[in-house]
Amino acid sequence: MFLIMVVCGGILPILTISLRVSSVLPISRPGRILNGQGDNPDPGTSAAPYRVYNIGNNNPVELMHLIETLEKSLGKVAVKNYMPIQPGDVPATWADVDALSNDVGFRPATSIEDGVERFVEWYKGYYS
């Protein structure tokens, strides 16, 4: 959502500048990471058939750092609308990757800077 808002020149609602979010982890072929069987895994031989894993980096970053990194990668400044946190919103959230690490031995380590840059490169290539 942030990327589209910045690219299209929309107003980016920012509910709290201290919010912490998960890092971005670009994965081009998650099936290979999860089971080593390429694009057609066999659930009968998989170590964890039909499991759903959170594949984010469990190293939270400040929301404003994410937005600044996105702005730098896009070469555009977001139009920001600072708003109070809304009822029901949580002040911090990030990925718990313990199940992924325990079951398949993979622990994401992509930095926010690298993840955002790679995502922006993909986005620009896909939508050009």
C-alpha positions as CSV (number, residue, x, y, z in Angstrom):
1,M,0.0,0.0,0.0
2,F,2.8,2.5,0.9
3,L,4.5,2.0,-2.4
4,I,1.4,2.5,-4.4
5,M,0.5,5.6,-2.4
6,V,3.9,7.2,-3.0
7,V,4.1,6.2,-6.7
8,C,0.6,7.6,-7.4
9,G,1.1,10.8,-5.3
10,G,-1.6,9.9,-2.8
11,I,-1.7,11.0,0.8
12,L,-0.1,8.4,3.0
13,P,-2.0,8.1,6.3
14,I,0.5,7.7,9.2
15,L,-1.2,6.7,12.4
16,T,1.8,6.8,14.7
17,I,5.4,7.5,14.0
18,S,6.6,5.1,16.6
19,L,4.9,2.0,15.2
20,R,7.3,-0.9,14.7
21,V,6.7,-3.2,11.7
22,S,8.4,-6.3,10.3
23,S,11.1,-6.0,7.8
24,V,10.4,-6.8,4.2
25,L,11.6,-10.2,2.9
26,P,11.4,-10.6,-0.8
27,I,11.2,-14.3,-1.8
28,S,11.1,-15.2,-5.4
29,R,10.5,-18.9,-4.9
30,P,9.2,-19.7,-1.4
31,G,8.5,-23.3,-2.3
32,R,12.2,-24.0,-2.7
33,I,13.0,-22.5,0.7
34,L,10.3,-24.4,2.5
35,N,10.8,-27.9,1.1
36,G,13.6,-27.9,-1.5
37,Q,11.2,-29.5,-4.0
38,G,11.0,-26.7,-6.5
39,D,7.6,-25.4,-7.7
40,N,5.7,-28.7,-7.3
41,P,6.1,-29.9,-3.7
42,D,4.8,-33.3,-2.7
43,P,2.9,-32.9,0.6
44,G,3.3,-36.6,1.2
45,T,7.1,-36.3,1.5
46,S,7.3,-32.8,2.9
47,A,8.6,-32.3,6.5
48,A,5.7,-30.0,7.1
49,P,2.8,-30.5,4.6
50,Y,0.1,-27.9,4.5
51,R,1.7,-25.6,7.1
52,V,1.4,-21.8,6.8
53,Y,4.6,-19.9,7.8
54,N,5.2,-16.3,8.5
55,I,8.2,-15.5,6.2
56,G,9.0,-12.0,7.4
57,N,12.1,-10.8,9.1
58,N,11.5,-10.8,12.9
59,N,13.7,-7.7,13.3
60,P,11.1,-4.9,13.7
61,V,11.9,-1.4,12.4
62,E,10.2,2.0,13.0
63,L,7.5,2.8,10.5
64,M,9.1,6.1,9.6
65,H,12.4,4.3,8.7
66,L,10.4,2.0,6.4
67,I,8.7,5.0,4.7
68,E,12.1,6.9,4.4
69,T,13.7,3.8,2.9
70,L,10.8,3.5,0.4
71,E,11.1,7.2,-0.5
72,K,14.8,6.8,-1.1
73,S,14.4,3.7,-3.3
74,L,11.6,5.3,-5.3
75,G,13.3,8.7,-5.5
76,K,10.0,10.3,-4.4
77,V,8.8,11.9,-1.2
78,A,5.6,10.7,0.2
79,V,2.8,13.1,1.0
80,K,2.2,12.3,4.7
81,N,-1.0,12.8,6.8
82,Y,-0.1,12.3,10.5
83,M,-3.0,11.0,12.4
84,P,-3.6,9.7,16.0
85,I,-3.5,5.9,16.4
86,Q,-6.9,4.4,15.8
87,P,-8.9,2.2,18.2
88,G,-7.9,-1.4,17.8
89,D,-4.5,-0.6,16.2
90,V,-1.4,-2.1,17.9
91,P,1.7,-0.1,18.6
92,A,4.1,-2.8,17.5
93,T,3.9,-5.9,15.3
94,W,6.5,-8.1,13.7
95,A,6.9,-11.6,12.3
96,D,7.4,-14.6,14.6
97,V,9.4,-16.9,12.5
98,D,10.2,-19.5,15.2
99,A,8.0,-22.2,13.6
100,L,9.6,-21.6,10.2
101,S,13.1,-21.8,11.7
102,N,12.3,-24.9,13.8
103,D,10.5,-26.9,11.1
104,V,12.6,-26.1,8.0
105,G,15.8,-24.5,9.3
106,F,15.3,-21.2,7.6
107,R,15.5,-17.8,9.4
108,P,15.0,-14.7,7.3
109,A,17.8,-12.1,7.5
110,T,17.0,-9.6,4.8
111,S,17.5,-6.0,6.0
112,I,14.8,-3.5,5.5
113,E,17.0,-1.5,3.1
114,D,17.8,-4.5,0.9
115,G,14.2,-5.8,1.0
116,V,12.6,-2.5,0.0
117,E,15.2,-1.9,-2.7
118,R,14.6,-5.3,-4.2
119,F,10.8,-4.9,-4.0
120,V,10.9,-1.5,-5.7
121,E,13.2,-2.9,-8.5
122,W,10.6,-5.7,-9.0
123,Y,7.7,-3.3,-8.9
124,K,9.3,-1.0,-11.5
125,G,10.2,-3.9,-13.8
126,Y,6.7,-5.5,-13.5
127,Y,4.8,-2.3,-14.0
128,S,7.0,-0.6,-16.6
